[in-house]
Amino acid sequence: MNPMIAAISEGFLWASLVWGAVGSGYLVYGWRQKSPPAFFAGLALIVVSYVVGSWWVMSLIALAIIGLTWWLYRRGIF
């Protein structure tokens, strides 16, 4: 058996599904509303869900991206 396939856990699959879906929502919202922070946050969430191999690190990075996007909107930067 391929060791990479054996290393994929249930938590990783769920986290990847959730953060990829949230990223897709951000991406579509950013595209339709012409909002660069939402668009790039969505793109970053999708990339993170593919690249990061640990579900808890993926979740921490995803929450940081979402928090940064919220902070940018809250401060009126975009």
N, C-alpha and C positions, 0 to 999 in steps of 0.2 A: 504494500500500500504506500502511496505517496505520502511522505511526512508532512507536506504542506496541507493536504486534505485532512489528515488526522489532527492537525493543530487547530482547525476551525471548530469553535465551540458554539453552543446554542446561544450564549450571550452575545458573541460576536455577530452572529447572523441577525439577531433581533436588533442590536444597536445599529448595525449597518442598514437594515431595513428602515428603521425609524428615522435616523439622521439623513439618510438618502432621500426619504419621502419629504421630510421637513425642508431639506435643501432644494428639492424640486419645486416645492411650493414657494419658497423665497425667490427662486430663479424666475418662475413664471410671473409672480407678482412684480418683481423688479423690471422684467421685460415689458409687461403691459403698462405699468405706471411710469415707465422711464425713470426708475429710481436706481441709480448706480450702487448705493450701499446694499440694498436688498438683493440686487442681481449678483453682485460679487460675493455676498455672504452665502447665497444659495449655491453658487459655483464652488466656493470653498468647502461648504458642507458636503457636497457631492464628492469632491476630491478626497476629503478626509475619510468619508465612509468607504472609499476604495483603497486608500493607501495605508491607513493606520491599522495595525494588526491586533491591538488589544481593545476589548470592548470598553473598558473603563477609561483608558486614555482617549479613545475616540469620543466618548461621552463628555469628558472634561474639555477637550478641544472644541467640540460642537457647542457646548454651553458657553464657552468663552467667546466664540464667534457670534452667537446670538446675543450675548450680553454686550459685546462691543457694538453691534448693529443698533441695539436699543439705545445705548449710550449716545451714539452719534445722532440718532433722531431726536433724542431728548434734549441734547445740547443745541440743536438747531443747526448743526454743521451741514446737514444735507436736507 
